[in-house]
Amino acid sequence: MTLIHNKTYLLLTILLFITEVLIAIYLKTGFIRHTVGDFLVVILIYCFFKSFFKIKAIKLAIAVFLFALCIELLQLLNILSLLGMENNSIAILLLGSTFHFTDVMAYAFGAIAVLFIDLKLIPHGNY
């Protein structure tokens, strides 16, 4: 893993972050908030790391998916209550508050989508 500066991935990171913020602010319920947001957050994290590190696409996609899966498992364990942070809106926004199997599916589809896009559509995506 080599340190780099990739403007394409950095721009994608910024655009995805803005999209996620807009979803969080304006959509409180529904498919886009709960499923598309989870799908996009995996792509956001992937693009963030690709902005700064030269890393193989498959390794990063798996790592990001496993990270998202860990967050979802922490929700299953009700980590925010265990830490006394169940009323902290920032912690709830960042970590989520409830486990849903559909979230795991959204993370998996996000990882598969970004891997496909990176390997098939972006030149030199598979460092």
C-alpha positions as a printed NumPy array, in Angstrom:
array([[  0.   ,   0.   ,   0.   ],
       [  1.596,   3.209,  -1.231],
       [  0.604,   6.772,  -0.351],
       [ -0.716,   8.699,  -3.366],
       [ -3.059,  11.546,  -4.236],
       [ -5.807,  10.579,  -6.677],
       [ -7.979,  13.551,  -7.629],
       [-10.693,  11.426,  -9.252],
       [-11.333,   9.397,  -6.117],
       [-11.059,  12.495,  -3.931],
       [-13.721,  14.238,  -6.011],
       [-15.939,  11.144,  -5.808],
       [-15.402,  11.062,  -2.037],
       [-16.483,  14.676,  -1.684],
       [-19.547,  14.213,  -3.906],
       [-20.604,  11.059,  -2.065],
       [-20.094,  12.745,   1.301],
       [-22.284,  15.675,   0.259],
       [-24.91 ,  13.204,  -0.992],
       [-24.843,  11.328,   2.317],
       [-25.174,  14.579,   4.279],
       [-28.143,  15.668,   2.159],
       [-29.79 ,  12.281,   2.658],
       [-29.237,  12.531,   6.414],
       [-30.63 ,  16.07 ,   6.585],
       [-33.616,  15.833,   4.275],
       [-34.712,  12.207,   4.294],
       [-35.661,  10.872,   7.703],
       [-37.295,   7.628,   6.57 ],
       [-37.704,   5.466,   3.516],
       [-35.735,   3.359,   1.1  ],
       [-33.243,   6.047,   0.1  ],
       [-32.378,   6.928,   3.708],
       [-32.1  ,   3.385,   4.99 ],
       [-30.885,   1.366,   2.017],
       [-29.381,   3.647,  -0.611],
       [-27.51 ,   5.518,   2.129],
       [-25.932,   2.253,   3.324],
       [-25.114,   1.286,  -0.264],
       [-23.428,   4.652,  -0.863],
       [-21.485,   4.763,   2.401],
       [-19.484,   1.686,   1.394],
       [-18.625,   3.378,  -1.9  ],
       [-17.75 ,   6.585,  -0.03 ],
       [-15.304,   4.809,   2.3  ],
       [-13.795,   2.899,  -0.632],
       [-13.27 ,   6.108,  -2.629],
       [-11.792,   7.868,   0.399],
       [ -9.089,   5.233,   0.78 ],
       [ -8.463,   5.104,  -2.977],
       [ -7.904,   8.88 ,  -2.824],
       [ -4.781,   8.434,  -0.728],
       [ -3.556,   4.857,  -1.05 ],
       [ -2.498,   2.674,  -3.941],
       [ -4.237,  -0.565,  -2.981],
       [ -5.714,  -3.474,  -4.913],
       [ -9.402,  -2.992,  -5.577],
       [-10.45 ,  -6.449,  -4.342],
       [ -8.553,  -6.084,  -1.054],
       [-10.06 ,  -2.675,  -0.373],
       [-13.594,  -3.714,  -1.311],
       [-13.405,  -6.69 ,   1.066],
       [-11.877,  -4.575,   3.847],
       [-14.565,  -1.885,   3.529],
       [-17.327,  -4.491,   3.499],
       [-15.886,  -6.171,   6.617],
       [-15.642,  -2.779,   8.35 ],
       [-19.298,  -2.045,   7.536],
       [-20.228,  -5.521,   8.729],
       [-18.446,  -4.876,  12.038],
       [-20.421,  -1.663,  12.513],
       [-23.638,  -3.547,  11.84 ],
       [-22.655,  -6.262,  14.338],
       [-21.98 ,  -3.565,  16.94 ],
       [-25.546,  -2.414,  16.354],
       [-26.741,  -5.96 ,  16.959],
       [-24.859,  -5.888,  20.273],
       [-26.542,  -2.553,  21.074],
       [-23.162,  -0.882,  21.549],
       [-24.569,   2.623,  21.977],
       [-26.578,   1.552,  25.032],
       [-23.583,  -0.273,  26.446],
       [-21.544,   2.925,  26.095],
       [-24.352,   5.132,  27.436],
       [-24.595,   6.945,  24.098],
       [-28.082,   5.856,  23.014],
       [-29.273,   9.501,  23.007],
       [-26.218,  10.956,  21.262],
       [-27.413,  12.01 ,  17.809],
       [-23.911,  12.114,  16.302],
       [-23.105,   8.597,  17.548],
       [-26.447,   7.37 ,  16.207],
       [-25.77 ,   9.011,  12.839],
       [-22.255,   7.555,  12.562],
       [-22.831,   4.091,  14.015],
       [-26.532,   3.586,  13.517],
       [-28.765,   2.265,  16.226],
       [-30.467,  -0.891,  15.01 ],
       [-29.327,  -4.018,  13.225],
       [-31.018,  -4.863,   9.933],
       [-30.046,  -7.694,   7.643],
       [-31.022,  -5.491,   4.703],
       [-28.193,  -3.133,   5.708],
       [-25.709,  -5.996,   5.345],
       [-27.124,  -6.677,   1.887],
       [-26.793,  -2.976,   0.96 ],
       [-23.152,  -3.008,   2.114],
       [-22.468,  -6.13 ,   0.037],
       [-24.114,  -4.653,  -3.064],
       [-22.154,  -1.422,  -2.538],
       [-18.866,  -3.319,  -2.318],
       [-19.697,  -5.371,  -5.407],
       [-20.797,  -2.282,  -7.343],
       [-17.704,  -0.235,  -6.533],
       [-15.46 ,  -3.184,  -7.288],
       [-17.143,  -3.692, -10.658],
       [-16.946,   0.019, -11.473],
       [-13.329,   0.251, -10.386],
       [-12.171,  -2.82 , -12.264],
       [-14.222,  -2.336, -15.435],
       [-14.74 ,   1.391, -15.899],
       [-11.9  ,   3.282, -14.212],
       [ -8.453,   3.013, -15.81 ],
       [ -5.849,   1.579, -13.43 ],
       [ -8.487,   0.819, -10.769],
       [ -6.862,  -2.476,  -9.852],
       [ -3.543,  -1.267,  -8.442]])
